[in-house]
Amino acid sequence: MKKGFLFKPYEAPNLSPFDKLFEIFKELITHTSGDFDEAIDWLRQLDVEYKLTDKDYTIDDFIEDLKKKGYIRDTLKDDGTTGTGITAKTERAIRQQALDQIFGNLKRSGSGSHKTKHAGNGDEHTGAFRDFNFGDSLEQISLTESLRNAQINNGVEEFLITENDLVVEEAQFKAQMSTVLMIDISHSMILYGEDRITPAKKVAMALAELITTRYSKDTLDILVFGNDAWTIAIKDLPYLKVGPYHTNTVAGLQLAMDLLRRKRNTNKQIFMITDGKPSCVREKDGSYYMNSNGLDEYIVDKCYNQAQQARKLHIPITTFMIANDPYLQKFVDHFTEANQGKAFYTGLKGLGEMIFEDYETNRKKRIK
């Protein structure tokens, strides 16, 4: 009998013409920050180069299907003319695509659950058993093991089960988490012809979709920071753009901590995606102090103070620095030391996997 491997030719998924174009369209609409007309222009150019359509199904047919399926709608532009915009259904589809691209190897788990090292009142069984104690809930009792004990201890002729026969199966306690994701939208995120904002935006959309669909008990707030910091809604992520801003890291951290102070969850954390040095702070009188030349000691010290403040509040900060300049890495090292948090120096390719690894494996003590 011969043994070995049988290799078959690769067969692409059997997608409809609409689905094939829709996958590309979702990618383009993310890059164009929700600009439908620009995304379709790109799609038409790709069609000319790669023959994406044929006479039986054209780009115009695709646009008509987008309307029928509720992915686009007529909108009124600022100049009073009518245009086309994407709908909430498309925004959700974009977030799902980002989740699949970045966290595609994720194994499904219970919603709102981060595993801890501690056994307790949870919903993931560990396989370990113990005797029933007063105060244990009925849901924890292992019926099979308890009946088995009753038969052994009391015989089978006249069935009797007592408290001493009851066995409880341990479950792993799962902690809830409140997360703030900070995204740098300063001008440096698109400097030198390198698009850093789109991958960062994808990570934010993927994390948002992950938490809202699989960890529904957790909370996620998203804020952006340039000269100032402000929160944005999940639905606004596809439209996120870089502005002509400096990098006010202090304002972002202050807002993040204000948001987390209001959360009931014991477990809180901040993720910060940035590629530039802090270059701006807002003074008490409302004016801005800005310096883009090197690391300004005045600005940097204020960042360190915020890191220490977050540490006092038991809020770890995980910094994802999209840069490899030695002096910037030195700043992040000192910032991380002040907070006792974590730091990753990364290219954009592995950013999503690292954020997920930190989010998924972050083990917290049992909440009492």
Secondary structure as UniProt FT lines:
FT   HELIX           17..31
FT   TURN            32..34
FT   HELIX           36..50
FT   TURN            55..56
FT   HELIX           59..68
FT   TURN            69..70
FT   STRAND          72..76
FT   TURN            78..79
FT   STRAND          82..86
FT   HELIX           88..102
FT   TURN            104..105
FT   TURN            111..112
FT   STRAND          114..120
FT   STRAND          124..131
FT   TURN            134..135
FT   HELIX           138..140
FT   HELIX           143..154
FT   HELIX           163..165
FT   STRAND          167..175
FT   STRAND          177..184
FT   HELIX           187..193
FT   HELIX           197..214
FT   TURN            216..217
FT   STRAND          219..225
FT   STRAND          229..232
FT   HELIX           234..239
FT   HELIX           249..261
FT   STRAND          267..274
FT   STRAND          280..282
FT   TURN            284..285
FT   STRAND          288..290
FT   HELIX           297..312
FT   TURN            313..314
FT   STRAND          317..321
FT   HELIX           326..339
FT   STRAND          342..345
FT   TURN            349..350
FT   HELIX           351..361
//
